Amino acid sequence: MRRAQAAATRGDFLLPPGDSAFDLYRQALNADGTSRAARAGLQALPQLAAHATAQALQDGQLERAADMLRNYAQLAPGSADVARFQHALGTAWLDLANGDLARGDRIAARSALAHAQHWAPDDARVQALAQGLGGD
C-alpha cells in the first residue's frame, strides 16, 4: 500500500507497468479483496490525476500536463472534464506559440502550435495561427 500511495503522489498513476499506483492497488486487492484502503486508493486515482493535470497547467508544465491528462482520460473515460482539460492544454500551447512568435522564434512557435493543434484542433485561434505560420 505504501508503494501504491507513493506512486500516486509522484503522479505515476498508470505507468510504469507493475509499479504504477493502479497496478499496485490492484495487486493489494488481489492479495486482500476486502482491503478498503486499496479500493479507496483505486477510486481516488481519477481525482488525483485531474488535480495533477490542473496543477501542471497552472505551473506551465505543459508536457507534464499532457501526461497527466492522458492518465486522467484513461482513469475517467467519458468525463466532461477531459474535454475541458484538452482545450485548456491546447490554449496553453497556443499562448506559448504566440509568445515564441512575438520573440521571432518561428521554429519554436511551429512546435508549440503542433501541440496546440493536437489538443484543441477546432479552436479558431489555433487554426488562424496555423494559417499565419503556414505562409512561410
FINU-917105 format. One record per residue (C-alpha): residue number from 0; x, y, z. Coordinates in nm, 4 decimals, m for minus. Example, Ala and Ser with C-alpha at 12.3 -4.5 7.8 and 13.67 -1.06 7.14 Angstrom:
2
<rec><pos>0</pos><xx>1.2300</xx><yy>m0.4500</yy><zz>0.7800</zz></rec>
<rec><pos>1</pos><xx>1.3670</xx><yy>m0.1060</yy><zz>0.7140</zz></rec>
end
This chain:
136
<rec><pos>0</pos><xx>0.0000</xx><yy>0.0000</yy><zz>0.0000</zz></rec>
<rec><pos>1</pos><xx>0.2830</xx><yy>0.2413</yy><zz>0.0786</zz></rec>
<rec><pos>2</pos><xx>0.4320</xx><yy>0.1846</yy><zz>m0.2667</zz></rec>
<rec><pos>3</pos><xx>0.0926</xx><yy>0.2498</yy><zz>m0.4277</zz></rec>
<rec><pos>4</pos><xx>0.0447</xx><yy>0.5693</yy><zz>m0.2296</zz></rec>
<rec><pos>5</pos><xx>0.3970</xx><yy>0.6865</yy><zz>m0.3170</zz></rec>
<rec><pos>6</pos><xx>0.3346</xx><yy>0.6148</yy><zz>m0.6865</zz></rec>
<rec><pos>7</pos><xx>0.0098</xx><yy>0.8132</yy><zz>m0.6727</zz></rec>
<rec><pos>8</pos><xx>0.1880</xx><yy>1.1026</yy><zz>m0.5023</zz></rec>
<rec><pos>9</pos><xx>0.4522</xx><yy>1.1059</yy><zz>m0.7786</zz></rec>
<rec><pos>10</pos><xx>0.1839</xx><yy>1.1029</yy><zz>m1.0477</zz></rec>
<rec><pos>11</pos><xx>0.2725</xx><yy>0.7508</yy><zz>m1.1585</zz></rec>
<rec><pos>12</pos><xx>m0.0935</xx><yy>0.6638</yy><zz>m1.1978</zz></rec>
<rec><pos>13</pos><xx>m0.0708</xx><yy>0.4145</yy><zz>m1.4862</zz></rec>
<rec><pos>14</pos><xx>0.2993</xx><yy>0.3900</yy><zz>m1.5657</zz></rec>
<rec><pos>15</pos><xx>0.5395</xx><yy>0.2230</yy><zz>m1.5259</zz></rec>
<rec><pos>16</pos><xx>0.3657</xx><yy>m0.1105</yy><zz>m1.5669</zz></rec>
<rec><pos>17</pos><xx>0.3733</xx><yy>m0.3105</yy><zz>m1.2478</zz></rec>
<rec><pos>18</pos><xx>0.4920</xx><yy>m0.0155</yy><zz>m1.0408</zz></rec>
<rec><pos>19</pos><xx>0.2108</xx><yy>0.2296</yy><zz>m1.1126</zz></rec>
<rec><pos>20</pos><xx>m0.0376</xx><yy>0.3270</yy><zz>m0.8449</zz></rec>
<rec><pos>21</pos><xx>m0.3123</xx><yy>0.1498</yy><zz>m1.0390</zz></rec>
<rec><pos>22</pos><xx>m0.1163</xx><yy>m0.1752</yy><zz>m1.0659</zz></rec>
<rec><pos>23</pos><xx>m0.0001</xx><yy>m0.1635</yy><zz>m0.7050</zz></rec>
<rec><pos>24</pos><xx>m0.3506</xx><yy>m0.1020</yy><zz>m0.5712</zz></rec>
<rec><pos>25</pos><xx>m0.4770</xx><yy>m0.3885</yy><zz>m0.7896</zz></rec>
<rec><pos>26</pos><xx>m0.2034</xx><yy>m0.6129</yy><zz>m0.6506</zz></rec>
<rec><pos>27</pos><xx>m0.3110</xx><yy>m0.5177</yy><zz>m0.2988</zz></rec>
<rec><pos>28</pos><xx>m0.6704</xx><yy>m0.6040</yy><zz>m0.3857</zz></rec>
<rec><pos>29</pos><xx>m0.5632</xx><yy>m0.9355</yy><zz>m0.5348</zz></rec>
<rec><pos>30</pos><xx>m0.3847</xx><yy>m1.0153</yy><zz>m0.2076</zz></rec>
<rec><pos>31</pos><xx>m0.6765</xx><yy>m0.8968</yy><zz>0.0058</zz></rec>
<rec><pos>32</pos><xx>m1.0030</xx><yy>m0.8482</yy><zz>m0.1783</zz></rec>
<rec><pos>33</pos><xx>m1.1568</xx><yy>m0.6783</yy><zz>0.1240</zz></rec>
<rec><pos>34</pos><xx>m0.8924</xx><yy>m0.4063</yy><zz>0.1548</zz></rec>
<rec><pos>35</pos><xx>m1.0838</xx><yy>m0.0821</yy><zz>0.1917</zz></rec>
<rec><pos>36</pos><xx>m0.7618</xx><yy>0.1163</yy><zz>0.1648</zz></rec>
<rec><pos>37</pos><xx>m0.6737</xx><yy>m0.0404</yy><zz>m0.1705</zz></rec>
<rec><pos>38</pos><xx>m1.0266</xx><yy>0.0089</yy><zz>m0.3015</zz></rec>
<rec><pos>39</pos><xx>m1.0285</xx><yy>0.3712</yy><zz>m0.1837</zz></rec>
<rec><pos>40</pos><xx>m0.6871</xx><yy>0.4256</yy><zz>m0.3403</zz></rec>
<rec><pos>41</pos><xx>m0.8103</xx><yy>0.2989</yy><zz>m0.6754</zz></rec>
<rec><pos>42</pos><xx>m1.1243</xx><yy>0.5099</yy><zz>m0.6561</zz></rec>
<rec><pos>43</pos><xx>m0.9192</xx><yy>0.8220</yy><zz>m0.5764</zz></rec>
<rec><pos>44</pos><xx>m0.6914</xx><yy>0.7911</yy><zz>m0.8797</zz></rec>
<rec><pos>45</pos><xx>m0.9142</xx><yy>0.9771</yy><zz>m1.1295</zz></rec>
<rec><pos>46</pos><xx>m0.9475</xx><yy>1.2778</yy><zz>m0.8993</zz></rec>
<rec><pos>47</pos><xx>m0.5749</xx><yy>1.2744</yy><zz>m0.8237</zz></rec>
<rec><pos>48</pos><xx>m0.4987</xx><yy>1.2665</yy><zz>m1.1973</zz></rec>
<rec><pos>49</pos><xx>m0.7391</xx><yy>1.5560</yy><zz>m1.2579</zz></rec>
<rec><pos>50</pos><xx>m0.5721</xx><yy>1.7560</yy><zz>m0.9815</zz></rec>
<rec><pos>51</pos><xx>m0.2253</xx><yy>1.6754</yy><zz>m1.1200</zz></rec>
<rec><pos>52</pos><xx>m0.3388</xx><yy>1.7896</yy><zz>m1.4651</zz></rec>
<rec><pos>53</pos><xx>m0.4755</xx><yy>2.1174</yy><zz>m1.3296</zz></rec>
<rec><pos>54</pos><xx>m0.1634</xx><yy>2.1786</yy><zz>m1.1210</zz></rec>
<rec><pos>55</pos><xx>0.0706</xx><yy>2.1159</yy><zz>m1.4131</zz></rec>
<rec><pos>56</pos><xx>m0.1333</xx><yy>2.3524</yy><zz>m1.6297</zz></rec>
<rec><pos>57</pos><xx>m0.1235</xx><yy>2.6180</yy><zz>m1.3600</zz></rec>
<rec><pos>58</pos><xx>0.2528</xx><yy>2.5744</yy><zz>m1.3248</zz></rec>
<rec><pos>59</pos><xx>0.3072</xx><yy>2.5974</yy><zz>m1.7008</zz></rec>
<rec><pos>60</pos><xx>0.4443</xx><yy>2.2414</yy><zz>m1.7157</zz></rec>
<rec><pos>61</pos><xx>0.2712</xx><yy>2.1589</yy><zz>m2.0413</zz></rec>
<rec><pos>62</pos><xx>0.4430</xx><yy>1.8268</yy><zz>m2.1141</zz></rec>
<rec><pos>63</pos><xx>0.3584</xx><yy>1.7044</yy><zz>m1.7632</zz></rec>
<rec><pos>64</pos><xx>0.0030</xx><yy>1.8343</yy><zz>m1.8030</zz></rec>
<rec><pos>65</pos><xx>m0.0283</xx><yy>1.6289</yy><zz>m2.1228</zz></rec>
<rec><pos>66</pos><xx>0.0990</xx><yy>1.3178</yy><zz>m1.9439</zz></rec>
<rec><pos>67</pos><xx>m0.1358</xx><yy>1.3710</yy><zz>m1.6514</zz></rec>
<rec><pos>68</pos><xx>m0.4265</xx><yy>1.4368</yy><zz>m1.8877</zz></rec>
<rec><pos>69</pos><xx>m0.3605</xx><yy>1.1103</yy><zz>m2.0703</zz></rec>
<rec><pos>70</pos><xx>m0.3744</xx><yy>0.9342</yy><zz>m1.7331</zz></rec>
<rec><pos>71</pos><xx>m0.6934</xx><yy>1.1136</yy><zz>m1.6391</zz></rec>
<rec><pos>72</pos><xx>m0.8593</xx><yy>1.0274</yy><zz>m1.9700</zz></rec>
<rec><pos>73</pos><xx>m0.7851</xx><yy>0.6589</yy><zz>m1.9123</zz></rec>
<rec><pos>74</pos><xx>m0.8915</xx><yy>0.6645</yy><zz>m1.5480</zz></rec>
<rec><pos>75</pos><xx>m1.2122</xx><yy>0.8631</yy><zz>m1.6091</zz></rec>
<rec><pos>76</pos><xx>m1.3271</xx><yy>0.7763</yy><zz>m1.9612</zz></rec>
<rec><pos>77</pos><xx>m1.6197</xx><yy>0.9847</yy><zz>m2.0732</zz></rec>
<rec><pos>78</pos><xx>m1.5656</xx><yy>1.2571</yy><zz>m1.8155</zz></rec>
<rec><pos>79</pos><xx>m1.6631</xx><yy>1.6018</yy><zz>m1.9413</zz></rec>
<rec><pos>80</pos><xx>m1.3563</xx><yy>1.7372</yy><zz>m1.7644</zz></rec>
<rec><pos>81</pos><xx>m1.1325</xx><yy>1.5576</yy><zz>m2.0143</zz></rec>
<rec><pos>82</pos><xx>m1.2531</xx><yy>1.7850</yy><zz>m2.2959</zz></rec>
<rec><pos>83</pos><xx>m1.2192</xx><yy>2.0904</yy><zz>m2.0732</zz></rec>
<rec><pos>84</pos><xx>m0.8606</xx><yy>1.9977</yy><zz>m1.9874</zz></rec>
<rec><pos>85</pos><xx>m0.7813</xx><yy>1.9236</yy><zz>m2.3518</zz></rec>
<rec><pos>86</pos><xx>m0.8980</xx><yy>2.2688</yy><zz>m2.4537</zz></rec>
<rec><pos>87</pos><xx>m0.7090</xx><yy>2.4331</yy><zz>m2.1658</zz></rec>
<rec><pos>88</pos><xx>m0.3927</xx><yy>2.2494</yy><zz>m2.2665</zz></rec>
<rec><pos>89</pos><xx>m0.4391</xx><yy>2.3476</yy><zz>m2.6305</zz></rec>
<rec><pos>90</pos><xx>m0.4871</xx><yy>2.7091</yy><zz>m2.5259</zz></rec>
<rec><pos>91</pos><xx>m0.1721</xx><yy>2.6988</yy><zz>m2.3121</zz></rec>
<rec><pos>92</pos><xx>0.0275</xx><yy>2.5658</yy><zz>m2.6068</zz></rec>
<rec><pos>93</pos><xx>m0.1274</xx><yy>2.8351</yy><zz>m2.8270</zz></rec>
<rec><pos>94</pos><xx>m0.0207</xx><yy>3.1027</yy><zz>m2.5792</zz></rec>
<rec><pos>95</pos><xx>0.3303</xx><yy>2.9610</yy><zz>m2.5865</zz></rec>
<rec><pos>96</pos><xx>0.3282</xx><yy>2.9598</yy><zz>m2.9671</zz></rec>
<rec><pos>97</pos><xx>0.2175</xx><yy>3.3233</yy><zz>m2.9747</zz></rec>
<rec><pos>98</pos><xx>0.4898</xx><yy>3.4173</yy><zz>m2.7271</zz></rec>
<rec><pos>99</pos><xx>0.7511</xx><yy>3.2369</yy><zz>m2.9351</zz></rec>
<rec><pos>100</pos><xx>0.6260</xx><yy>3.4123</yy><zz>m3.2466</zz></rec>
<rec><pos>101</pos><xx>0.6368</xx><yy>3.7517</yy><zz>m3.0728</zz></rec>
<rec><pos>102</pos><xx>1.0023</xx><yy>3.6853</yy><zz>m2.9906</zz></rec>
<rec><pos>103</pos><xx>1.0656</xx><yy>3.5947</yy><zz>m3.3536</zz></rec>
<rec><pos>104</pos><xx>1.1260</xx><yy>3.2240</yy><zz>m3.2873</zz></rec>
<rec><pos>105</pos><xx>0.9189</xx><yy>3.0738</yy><zz>m3.5652</zz></rec>
<rec><pos>106</pos><xx>1.0620</xx><yy>2.7247</yy><zz>m3.5187</zz></rec>
<rec><pos>107</pos><xx>0.9553</xx><yy>2.7116</yy><zz>m3.1533</zz></rec>
<rec><pos>108</pos><xx>0.6215</xx><yy>2.8681</yy><zz>m3.2479</zz></rec>
<rec><pos>109</pos><xx>0.5579</xx><yy>2.5928</yy><zz>m3.5020</zz></rec>
<rec><pos>110</pos><xx>0.6463</xx><yy>2.3274</yy><zz>m3.2461</zz></rec>
<rec><pos>111</pos><xx>0.4127</xx><yy>2.4742</yy><zz>m2.9833</zz></rec>
<rec><pos>112</pos><xx>0.1439</xx><yy>2.5175</yy><zz>m3.2490</zz></rec>
<rec><pos>113</pos><xx>0.1655</xx><yy>2.1468</yy><zz>m3.3349</zz></rec>
<rec><pos>114</pos><xx>0.0870</xx><yy>2.0683</yy><zz>m2.9707</zz></rec>
<rec><pos>115</pos><xx>m0.1980</xx><yy>2.3200</yy><zz>m2.9701</zz></rec>
<rec><pos>116</pos><xx>m0.3413</xx><yy>2.1606</yy><zz>m3.2836</zz></rec>
<rec><pos>117</pos><xx>m0.3271</xx><yy>1.8191</yy><zz>m3.1188</zz></rec>
<rec><pos>118</pos><xx>m0.5132</xx><yy>1.9280</yy><zz>m2.8050</zz></rec>
<rec><pos>119</pos><xx>m0.7509</xx><yy>2.1904</yy><zz>m2.9487</zz></rec>
<rec><pos>120</pos><xx>m0.7795</xx><yy>2.1248</yy><zz>m3.3232</zz></rec>
<rec><pos>121</pos><xx>m1.1150</xx><yy>2.3002</yy><zz>m3.3571</zz></rec>
<rec><pos>122</pos><xx>m1.0132</xx><yy>2.6207</yy><zz>m3.1799</zz></rec>
<rec><pos>123</pos><xx>m1.0417</xx><yy>2.9067</yy><zz>m3.4292</zz></rec>
<rec><pos>124</pos><xx>m0.7349</xx><yy>3.0804</yy><zz>m3.2826</zz></rec>
<rec><pos>125</pos><xx>m0.5265</xx><yy>2.7667</yy><zz>m3.3342</zz></rec>
<rec><pos>126</pos><xx>m0.6460</xx><yy>2.7454</yy><zz>m3.6934</zz></rec>
<rec><pos>127</pos><xx>m0.5725</xx><yy>3.1146</yy><zz>m3.7533</zz></rec>
<rec><pos>128</pos><xx>m0.2185</xx><yy>3.0856</yy><zz>m3.6211</zz></rec>
<rec><pos>129</pos><xx>m0.1649</xx><yy>2.7727</yy><zz>m3.8315</zz></rec>
<rec><pos>130</pos><xx>m0.2697</xx><yy>2.9647</yy><zz>m4.1412</zz></rec>
<rec><pos>131</pos><xx>m0.0449</xx><yy>3.2566</yy><zz>m4.0448</zz></rec>
<rec><pos>132</pos><xx>0.2577</xx><yy>3.0347</yy><zz>m3.9886</zz></rec>
<rec><pos>133</pos><xx>0.1837</xx><yy>2.8222</yy><zz>m4.2922</zz></rec>
<rec><pos>134</pos><xx>0.2696</xx><yy>3.1055</yy><zz>m4.5285</zz></rec>
<rec><pos>135</pos><xx>0.6430</xx><yy>3.0959</yy><zz>m4.4583</zz></rec>
end
